[in-house]
Amino acid sequence: MKINNGFSIKEENGVTIVVCDKTINRNFNANIQLTDTSIFLWKLLETGDKTKEEMLNALLEHFDISAVLALNNIDVFIRTLKENGIIE
């Protein structure tokens, strides 16, 4: 998986959100706020195409969470990004 061109994140009023370059996608109007784990996953995807397994391993190395919780976080993150056309 990788992030589609034109999407990025920014901090606004202490909250990290997904933004889109309107010259690339005029129809994007979602308000997606990211948690600490989703920010970590986003930055991981910015480094290149990653598999779910690579994302899981990175989360387990970086955060003190169970594999079950990490997989749930990854699934929610991926589903949200796919539903909004942010990842391939």
C-alpha positions as CSV (number, residue, x, y, z in Angstrom):
1,M,0.0,0.0,0.0
2,K,1.1,3.5,-0.6
3,I,-0.4,7.0,-0.3
4,N,-1.8,8.5,-3.5
5,N,-0.2,11.7,-4.8
6,G,-1.6,14.9,-3.5
7,F,-2.4,13.7,0.0
8,S,-0.5,14.8,3.1
9,I,-1.0,15.4,6.8
10,K,-0.8,18.6,8.8
11,E,-1.3,19.7,12.3
12,E,-4.1,22.2,12.9
13,N,-5.1,23.4,16.4
14,G,-3.2,20.5,18.0
15,V,-4.9,17.9,15.8
16,T,-3.2,16.1,12.9
17,I,-5.5,15.8,9.9
18,V,-5.3,14.5,6.3
19,V,-5.3,17.2,3.6
20,C,-5.5,17.0,-0.2
21,D,-4.0,19.2,-2.9
22,K,-7.2,20.5,-4.5
23,T,-5.5,20.7,-7.9
24,I,-5.2,16.9,-7.8
25,N,-8.5,16.0,-6.2
26,R,-11.3,18.7,-6.0
27,N,-13.8,16.2,-4.6
28,F,-11.9,15.4,-1.4
29,N,-13.8,16.9,1.5
30,A,-13.3,14.3,4.3
31,N,-12.3,15.4,7.8
32,I,-9.9,12.7,8.9
33,Q,-8.2,13.1,12.2
34,L,-5.2,10.9,13.0
35,T,-4.2,9.2,16.2
36,D,-0.6,8.7,17.3
37,T,-0.6,5.2,15.7
38,S,-2.2,6.4,12.5
39,I,0.3,9.2,12.3
40,F,3.1,6.6,12.7
41,L,1.5,4.4,10.0
42,W,1.1,7.4,7.6
43,K,4.7,8.3,8.0
44,L,5.7,4.7,7.4
45,L,3.7,4.7,4.1
46,E,5.3,8.0,3.1
47,T,8.6,6.1,3.0
48,G,7.3,3.7,0.3
49,D,5.0,0.9,-0.5
50,K,4.4,-1.3,2.6
51,T,2.6,-4.5,3.3
52,K,0.3,-5.1,6.2
53,E,2.9,-7.3,7.8
54,E,5.5,-4.6,7.6
55,M,3.1,-2.2,9.1
56,L,2.4,-4.6,12.0
57,N,6.0,-5.3,12.7
58,A,6.8,-1.5,12.8
59,L,3.9,-0.9,15.2
60,L,5.0,-3.7,17.5
61,E,8.5,-2.4,17.6
62,H,7.5,1.2,18.2
63,F,4.5,0.9,20.5
64,D,3.9,-1.2,23.6
65,I,0.7,-2.9,22.3
66,S,-0.5,-6.4,21.5
67,A,-0.5,-7.8,18.0
68,V,-4.3,-8.0,18.1
69,L,-4.7,-4.3,19.0
70,A,-2.0,-3.4,16.4
71,L,-3.8,-5.4,13.7
72,N,-7.1,-3.7,14.6
73,N,-5.5,-0.2,14.3
74,I,-4.0,-1.1,10.9
75,D,-7.4,-2.5,9.6
76,V,-9.2,0.7,10.7
77,F,-6.5,2.9,9.2
78,I,-6.5,1.1,5.9
79,R,-10.2,0.9,5.6
80,T,-10.6,4.7,6.3
81,L,-7.9,5.6,3.7
82,K,-9.3,3.2,1.1
83,E,-12.9,4.5,1.6
84,N,-11.6,8.1,0.9
85,G,-9.3,7.2,-2.0
86,I,-6.1,8.0,-0.2
87,I,-4.3,4.8,-0.7
88,E,-4.0,2.3,-3.6
